[in-house]
Amino acid sequence: MKKTISFSIIILFFLLAISCTSGKKAFERGDYQRAIDLSIDRLRSNPTHQKSQETLKKAYSILIEQKTAEVAILKSNNQPFKWDKVIAVYQHIHSIDEQIKSCPSAWELIKMPIRFDQDLLEAKNKSSLEHYEAGTVDLQFGTQEKARSAYNHFTIAQDLSPNLKNDYLLKKNEAKRKATTIIGVYLVPISNQINFSNDYFRGKINEYVLELDKREFLDAEVLQSMDAETDINDIVKIEFTNFRNDDIIFSEIKESMRDTINHETTNPTTGIKEVRRMAVFADLITYKKSQKFYGNLEMTIYDAANKQILFSKPLQAEYLWKIEWAKMMGDTRALNDRQRNLLQQKEEFPTSKQPFFTEFTKNIFPKVQEIIKNYYNKN
């Protein structure tokens, strides 16, 4: 027991030693930000800890000197969007200021943490102007890709300096309009050859179009015809081309079931109740009926202006209808739970293929959704 206590004390002292010197070690490694973090953490719990005080002062002095030199180098070069990097450095310095102010003993030690508020404001203005000019150039190209780049530049410019320009909103709206693809989704009416209702599928398409309309740089609407007069860019045409089925498959399986159960009886001589093991038997016939349904759908994306095909793909899906029921002679206690449940089922005869067509459309809809998603993530 004494050895265990002694060992625990040694470990405790070892951990304390590590925590006391970790800030200094970070400083010695040249990781001045880490040295500041660890020193301030230590001073929160021990405001007069000398090593942490010394480490904080040294690390802070060197880090500020490094960051100031980094800003000078950035300002002197001609790299595009250099002011974004200058802003990041100033914001780093200011985060250290906030860190010091959050610890009274650290703030007492470094009474006037350095800030560059005016320099940061000037850097934001210069960066904002650079992004604004870059957005203006991109907007002149006339392509969707450049318009999206322009929209992003105008957004950054406005966030950095909201009052620098008075036409941010006008520029952003123009860029977004040119960057946005407007698609019309046209679901071709079901042909007489198929002759089923596609109300479920149409409802899902309408829901999905509303989701598409919420995406940035994408507007969507449902078309009533391919020749609808709108300002759309692309037409997504969806057409069911066929729906068919295999013959019904019928099978039956005969099984003889046996189980051993506990059976309570009364001894006629003693009148005492006894539990004995007893065998029970049943003859079970399980019936299965299934039918497979197939369908095809053609997806085509057109350029709305000239009806040129941009993308086309046939899709296929299937739906398997099946039912299972059973009959028996004998003792139901010889059956398992699943077999007993089958006794409650009844044979069914499909009176209409409409439910099967609806189930098929449920299976093919995710494929339609995936194609639209993938196509417009690339374009």
C-alpha positions as CSV (number, residue, x, y, z in Angstrom):
1,M,0.0,0.0,0.0
2,K,2.8,2.4,0.9
3,K,4.6,1.6,-2.4
4,T,1.4,2.4,-4.3
5,I,1.0,5.8,-2.5
6,S,4.7,6.7,-3.1
7,F,4.4,5.8,-6.8
8,S,1.3,8.0,-7.1
9,I,3.1,10.9,-5.5
10,I,6.0,10.5,-7.9
11,I,3.6,10.5,-10.9
12,L,1.9,13.6,-9.5
13,F,5.1,15.5,-9.1
14,F,6.2,14.4,-12.6
15,L,3.0,15.7,-14.2
16,L,3.3,19.0,-12.3
17,A,6.8,19.3,-13.5
18,I,5.8,18.8,-17.1
19,S,3.0,21.4,-16.8
20,C,5.3,23.9,-15.2
21,T,8.0,23.6,-17.9
22,S,5.8,22.9,-21.0
23,G,5.4,26.6,-21.8
24,K,9.2,27.0,-21.6
25,K,9.7,24.0,-23.8
26,A,7.3,25.3,-26.4
27,F,9.3,28.6,-26.3
28,E,12.6,26.7,-26.7
29,R,11.1,24.9,-29.7
30,G,10.2,28.2,-31.3
31,D,6.4,27.6,-30.9
32,Y,5.7,31.1,-29.4
33,Q,1.9,30.9,-29.7
34,R,1.9,27.7,-27.9
35,A,4.2,29.1,-25.2
36,I,1.8,32.0,-24.8
37,D,-1.2,29.7,-24.5
38,L,0.4,27.5,-21.9
39,S,1.8,30.4,-19.9
40,I,-1.5,32.1,-19.7
41,D,-3.3,28.9,-18.7
42,R,-0.7,28.5,-15.9
43,L,-1.1,32.0,-14.7
44,R,-4.9,31.6,-14.4
45,S,-4.3,29.0,-11.7
46,N,-1.1,30.5,-10.3
47,P,-0.9,34.3,-11.0
48,T,2.6,34.7,-9.5
49,H,4.2,31.7,-11.3
50,Q,7.6,33.2,-12.2
51,K,8.6,30.9,-15.1
52,S,5.3,31.4,-16.8
53,Q,5.6,35.2,-16.4
54,E,9.0,35.2,-17.9
55,T,8.0,32.8,-20.8
56,L,4.9,34.9,-21.6
57,K,6.9,38.2,-21.8
58,K,9.6,36.7,-24.0
59,A,7.2,34.7,-26.3
60,Y,4.9,37.7,-26.7
61,S,7.7,40.0,-27.6
62,I,9.2,37.7,-30.2
63,L,5.8,36.7,-31.7
64,I,4.8,40.4,-32.2
65,E,8.1,41.1,-33.8
66,Q,7.7,38.2,-36.1
67,K,4.2,39.1,-37.1
68,T,5.1,42.7,-37.7
69,A,7.9,41.6,-40.0
70,E,5.5,39.2,-41.8
71,V,3.1,42.1,-42.5
72,A,6.0,44.3,-43.8
73,I,7.0,41.5,-46.3
74,L,3.4,40.9,-47.4
75,K,2.8,44.6,-48.0
76,S,6.0,44.9,-50.1
77,N,5.2,42.1,-52.6
78,N,2.8,42.1,-55.5
79,Q,0.9,38.9,-54.9
80,P,-2.8,39.0,-55.6
81,F,-5.0,39.3,-52.6
82,K,-2.1,39.9,-50.3
83,W,-4.3,42.1,-48.1
84,D,-6.3,39.0,-47.2
85,K,-3.1,37.6,-45.6
86,V,-2.3,40.9,-44.0
87,I,-5.8,40.9,-42.4
88,A,-5.3,37.4,-41.1
89,V,-2.0,38.4,-39.4
90,Y,-3.5,41.5,-37.8
91,Q,-6.5,39.4,-36.5
92,H,-4.0,36.9,-35.1
93,I,-2.3,39.7,-33.2
94,H,-5.6,41.0,-31.9
95,S,-6.6,37.5,-30.7
96,I,-3.6,37.4,-28.5
97,D,-4.6,40.8,-27.1
98,E,-8.0,39.4,-26.2
99,Q,-6.3,36.3,-24.7
100,I,-4.1,38.4,-22.5
101,K,-7.0,40.7,-21.4
102,S,-8.9,37.6,-20.3
103,C,-6.3,36.8,-17.7
104,P,-5.8,39.5,-15.1
105,S,-2.2,38.5,-14.1
106,A,-1.2,38.3,-17.8
107,W,-2.7,41.8,-18.4
108,E,-0.9,43.1,-15.4
109,L,2.3,41.8,-16.8
110,I,1.8,43.1,-20.4
111,K,-0.1,46.3,-19.7
112,M,-0.4,47.5,-23.2
113,P,-0.8,44.6,-25.7
114,I,-0.1,45.8,-29.2
115,R,-3.1,46.4,-31.5
116,F,-3.3,47.5,-35.2
117,D,-6.9,48.7,-35.4
118,Q,-6.4,51.4,-37.9
119,D,-4.0,49.3,-40.0
120,L,-6.5,46.5,-39.9
121,L,-9.3,48.8,-41.1
122,E,-7.1,50.1,-44.0
123,A,-6.1,46.5,-44.9
124,K,-9.8,45.5,-45.0
125,N,-10.6,48.5,-47.3
126,K,-7.8,47.6,-49.6
127,S,-8.7,44.0,-49.7
128,S,-12.4,44.9,-50.3
129,L,-11.4,47.1,-53.2
130,E,-9.3,44.3,-54.7
131,H,-12.1,41.8,-54.5
132,Y,-14.5,44.3,-55.9
133,E,-12.3,45.0,-58.9
134,A,-11.7,41.2,-59.4
135,G,-15.4,40.6,-59.3
136,T,-15.9,43.4,-61.9
137,V,-13.4,41.8,-64.2
138,D,-14.8,38.3,-63.8
139,L,-18.3,39.5,-64.5
140,Q,-17.3,40.8,-67.9
141,F,-16.3,37.3,-69.1
142,G,-20.0,36.3,-69.4
143,T,-19.5,32.7,-68.4
144,Q,-21.4,31.0,-65.5
145,E,-18.1,30.0,-63.8
146,K,-16.7,33.5,-63.9
147,A,-20.1,34.9,-62.8
148,R,-20.0,32.6,-59.7
149,S,-16.4,33.8,-59.0
150,A,-17.6,37.4,-59.3
151,Y,-20.5,36.8,-56.9
152,N,-18.0,35.4,-54.3
153,H,-15.7,38.4,-54.8
154,F,-18.5,40.9,-54.3
155,T,-19.7,39.0,-51.2
156,I,-16.2,39.1,-49.6
157,A,-15.8,42.8,-50.6
158,Q,-19.1,43.7,-48.9
159,D,-18.3,41.7,-45.8
160,L,-14.9,43.4,-45.4
161,S,-16.1,47.0,-46.0
162,P,-19.9,47.3,-46.1
163,N,-19.8,51.0,-46.9
164,L,-16.9,51.2,-49.4
165,K,-19.2,50.9,-52.4
166,N,-22.8,51.7,-52.8
167,D,-23.6,49.2,-55.6
168,Y,-22.7,45.9,-53.8
169,L,-26.2,44.6,-54.0
170,L,-26.6,45.6,-57.7
171,K,-23.3,43.9,-58.6
172,K,-24.1,40.7,-56.6
173,N,-27.6,40.4,-58.1
174,E,-26.2,40.8,-61.6
175,A,-23.5,38.2,-60.9
176,K,-25.9,35.8,-59.3
177,R,-28.3,36.1,-62.3
178,K,-25.6,35.3,-64.7
179,A,-24.2,32.5,-62.5
180,T,-27.6,30.8,-62.0
181,T,-28.8,27.9,-64.1
182,I,-32.6,27.8,-64.5
183,I,-33.9,24.4,-65.1
184,G,-37.4,23.2,-66.1
185,V,-38.4,19.7,-65.2
186,Y,-40.9,18.2,-67.6
187,L,-42.6,14.9,-66.8
188,V,-44.1,13.4,-69.9
189,P,-47.7,12.2,-69.5
190,I,-48.0,8.4,-69.2
191,S,-48.6,6.7,-72.6
192,N,-51.6,4.6,-73.4
193,Q,-49.2,1.6,-73.6
194,I,-48.5,1.9,-69.8
195,N,-51.9,3.4,-68.8
196,F,-51.2,3.8,-65.1
197,S,-51.4,6.8,-62.8
198,N,-48.0,8.4,-61.9
199,D,-49.4,10.7,-59.2
200,Y,-47.0,9.5,-56.6
201,F,-44.0,10.0,-58.8
202,R,-45.2,13.4,-60.0
203,G,-45.6,14.5,-56.3
204,K,-42.1,13.5,-55.5
205,I,-40.8,15.4,-58.5
206,N,-42.7,18.5,-57.4
207,E,-41.1,18.2,-53.9
208,Y,-37.7,17.7,-55.4
209,V,-38.0,20.8,-57.7
210,L,-38.8,22.9,-54.6
211,E,-35.6,21.5,-53.0
212,L,-33.5,22.3,-56.1
213,D,-34.9,25.9,-56.1
214,K,-33.3,26.5,-52.7
215,R,-29.7,25.7,-54.0
216,E,-27.4,28.6,-54.7
217,F,-26.9,29.3,-58.4
218,L,-29.8,27.0,-59.3
219,D,-33.5,27.8,-60.0
220,A,-36.0,25.2,-60.9
221,E,-39.6,24.9,-62.0
222,V,-42.0,22.3,-63.2
223,L,-43.0,22.6,-66.9
224,Q,-46.3,21.7,-68.4
225,S,-44.8,21.2,-71.8
226,M,-41.5,21.1,-73.6
227,D,-42.4,24.3,-75.5
228,A,-43.3,26.4,-72.5
229,E,-42.2,30.0,-73.0
230,T,-39.9,30.7,-70.1
231,D,-36.4,32.0,-69.5
232,I,-35.0,28.6,-68.5
233,N,-31.6,27.4,-69.6
234,D,-32.1,23.6,-69.4
235,I,-35.0,21.2,-69.8
236,V,-34.9,18.0,-67.8
237,K,-37.3,15.6,-69.6
238,I,-38.5,12.5,-67.8
239,E,-40.4,9.8,-69.6
240,F,-41.6,6.3,-68.6
241,T,-41.0,4.1,-71.6
242,N,-42.4,0.8,-70.5
243,F,-43.7,-1.3,-67.6
244,R,-43.9,-5.1,-67.7
245,N,-44.0,-8.1,-65.4
246,D,-43.0,-11.8,-65.2
247,D,-45.5,-14.6,-64.6
248,I,-46.6,-15.3,-61.1
249,I,-44.4,-17.9,-59.3
250,F,-46.2,-20.2,-57.0
251,S,-44.6,-22.7,-54.6
252,E,-45.6,-24.8,-51.6
253,I,-43.4,-26.5,-49.0
254,K,-44.6,-29.4,-46.8
255,E,-43.0,-29.9,-43.4
256,S,-43.6,-32.1,-40.5
257,M,-42.9,-30.2,-37.3
258,R,-42.1,-31.6,-33.8
259,D,-41.3,-30.0,-30.5
260,T,-41.1,-30.9,-26.9
261,I,-43.0,-28.8,-24.4
262,N,-43.7,-28.7,-20.7
263,H,-47.1,-30.2,-19.9
264,E,-48.8,-29.8,-16.5
265,T,-50.8,-32.7,-15.2
266,T,-52.3,-33.8,-11.9
267,N,-51.1,-37.2,-10.4
268,P,-54.4,-39.2,-10.0
269,T,-52.9,-41.0,-6.9
270,T,-51.4,-38.1,-5.0
271,G,-53.4,-35.2,-6.4
272,I,-50.2,-33.3,-6.8
273,K,-49.6,-31.2,-9.9
274,E,-46.6,-32.4,-12.0
275,V,-44.8,-30.9,-15.0
276,R,-43.8,-33.4,-17.6
277,R,-42.1,-33.1,-21.0
278,M,-44.4,-33.9,-23.9
279,A,-43.9,-34.1,-27.6
280,V,-46.3,-32.2,-30.0
281,F,-46.6,-32.6,-33.8
282,A,-47.9,-30.7,-36.7
283,D,-48.0,-31.0,-40.5
284,L,-47.4,-27.6,-42.1
285,I,-47.8,-26.5,-45.7
286,T,-46.3,-23.1,-46.5
287,Y,-47.4,-21.3,-49.7
288,K,-45.5,-18.6,-51.5
289,K,-46.6,-16.5,-54.4
290,S,-44.4,-13.8,-56.1
291,Q,-44.3,-11.6,-59.2
292,K,-41.6,-9.4,-60.5
293,F,-42.4,-6.0,-62.2
294,Y,-39.9,-4.1,-64.4
295,G,-40.0,-0.6,-65.8
296,N,-37.8,1.8,-67.8
297,L,-37.5,5.5,-67.7
298,E,-35.6,7.8,-70.1
299,M,-33.9,10.9,-68.7
300,T,-32.8,13.6,-71.1
301,I,-31.4,17.1,-70.4
302,Y,-31.8,19.6,-73.3
303,D,-30.4,23.1,-73.9
304,A,-33.7,25.0,-73.8
305,A,-32.7,27.5,-76.5
306,N,-32.0,25.0,-79.3
307,K,-33.3,21.7,-77.8
308,Q,-29.8,20.2,-78.2
309,I,-29.3,17.1,-76.0
310,L,-26.8,17.8,-73.2
311,F,-27.2,14.5,-71.4
312,S,-29.2,11.3,-71.8
313,K,-29.5,8.1,-69.8
314,P,-32.0,5.2,-69.6
315,L,-32.9,4.0,-66.1
316,Q,-34.4,0.7,-65.0
317,A,-35.9,-0.4,-61.7
318,E,-38.0,-3.3,-60.5
319,Y,-40.4,-4.2,-57.8
320,L,-40.9,-7.7,-56.3
321,W,-44.4,-8.5,-55.0
322,K,-44.7,-11.5,-52.8
323,I,-47.0,-13.0,-50.3
324,E,-46.7,-16.0,-48.0
325,W,-49.3,-18.0,-46.0
326,A,-49.7,-21.4,-44.4
327,K,-52.1,-24.1,-43.4
328,M,-51.6,-26.9,-40.9
329,M,-53.0,-30.0,-39.3
330,G,-51.9,-30.9,-35.7
331,D,-50.8,-28.9,-32.7
332,T,-49.9,-25.2,-33.2
333,R,-47.5,-25.6,-30.2
334,A,-45.1,-27.5,-32.6
335,L,-44.7,-24.3,-34.7
336,N,-42.4,-21.3,-34.2
337,D,-43.6,-17.8,-34.0
338,R,-43.1,-17.0,-37.7
339,Q,-45.0,-20.2,-38.7
340,R,-47.9,-19.3,-36.4
341,N,-48.0,-15.8,-37.9
342,L,-48.2,-17.3,-41.4
343,L,-51.4,-19.2,-40.4
344,Q,-53.0,-15.8,-39.9
345,Q,-52.2,-14.7,-43.5
346,K,-54.5,-15.3,-46.4
347,E,-53.9,-15.9,-50.1
348,E,-54.3,-12.7,-52.2
349,F,-54.9,-12.2,-55.8
350,P,-53.7,-8.9,-57.4
351,T,-56.8,-7.2,-58.9
352,S,-54.8,-4.2,-60.3
353,K,-51.3,-3.5,-61.3
354,Q,-51.5,0.2,-60.3
355,P,-50.1,-0.4,-56.8
356,F,-47.1,-2.3,-58.3
357,F,-46.5,0.5,-60.8
358,T,-46.5,3.0,-57.9
359,E,-44.0,0.8,-55.9
360,F,-41.8,0.6,-59.0
361,T,-41.8,4.5,-59.3
362,K,-40.8,4.6,-55.6
363,N,-37.7,2.5,-56.5
364,I,-36.7,4.5,-59.6
365,F,-37.2,8.0,-58.1
366,P,-33.9,8.0,-56.1
367,K,-32.0,7.2,-59.4
368,V,-33.6,10.2,-61.1
369,Q,-32.7,12.4,-58.0
370,E,-29.1,11.2,-58.1
371,I,-28.6,12.0,-61.8
372,I,-29.9,15.5,-61.4
373,K,-27.8,16.1,-58.3
374,N,-24.6,14.8,-60.0
375,Y,-25.2,16.6,-63.2
376,Y,-25.8,20.0,-61.7
377,N,-22.9,19.6,-59.2
378,K,-20.6,19.4,-62.2
379,N,-22.2,22.2,-64.2
